[in-house]
């Protein structure tokens, strides 16, 4: 099985650390987050990993090399300029089977093999890993009619959403929608697929999931990983 990890972003929300350090190499409890991901993928049976790199790519390539240290085949595609969250996939060659795509800054204990097998079973163009996320509005929310008359007042409501966890499985035919070296983000690709009547499925996940894009998320991820390291399938 093959996985493509998106590791080319600048990580501007983690400045000033990422001025000299690519975000995927930020350590959590002494291990770069991207190494955690690589070791997890190895455990779940992925043998070939492609790292889509850009910003400070030489540091990532020096750290991971060809993957021999982890018993993996690791190679690279490099963006000369940002291509969006799926545009960089146009640089990847020789894909004939479904493949996993994920962000390189996600801390999760998701079973990647089960996600992959779910995708095969559903025969989908794309399968999106999903997580139930609660958002609390810390204000009183007012609902009115067309005349400005208040019909409902809700104090600090909480809303539930199914959100993307930044882990997907693609059918290789989807790559035909991408143009070489042309910018494209994942939501635009999904919209195009839905317009064409393609099957896009979701995979519900209820375990640990954190995006370390912000300072507070990074601190939380470090704390959780330190406390529950055994649950993250890296050994």
Secondary structure by P-SEA (a helix, b strand, c coil): cbbbbbccccccccccccccccccccccccccaaaaaaaaaaaacccbbbbbcccaaaaaaaaccccccccccccccccccccccccccccccccccbbbbbbcccccccaaaaaaaaaaaacccbbbbbbbbbbbcccbbbbbcccccccccccbbbbbbbcccccccccccccccccccccccaaaaaaaaaaabbbbbbbbbcccccccccaaaaaaaaaaaaacccccccc
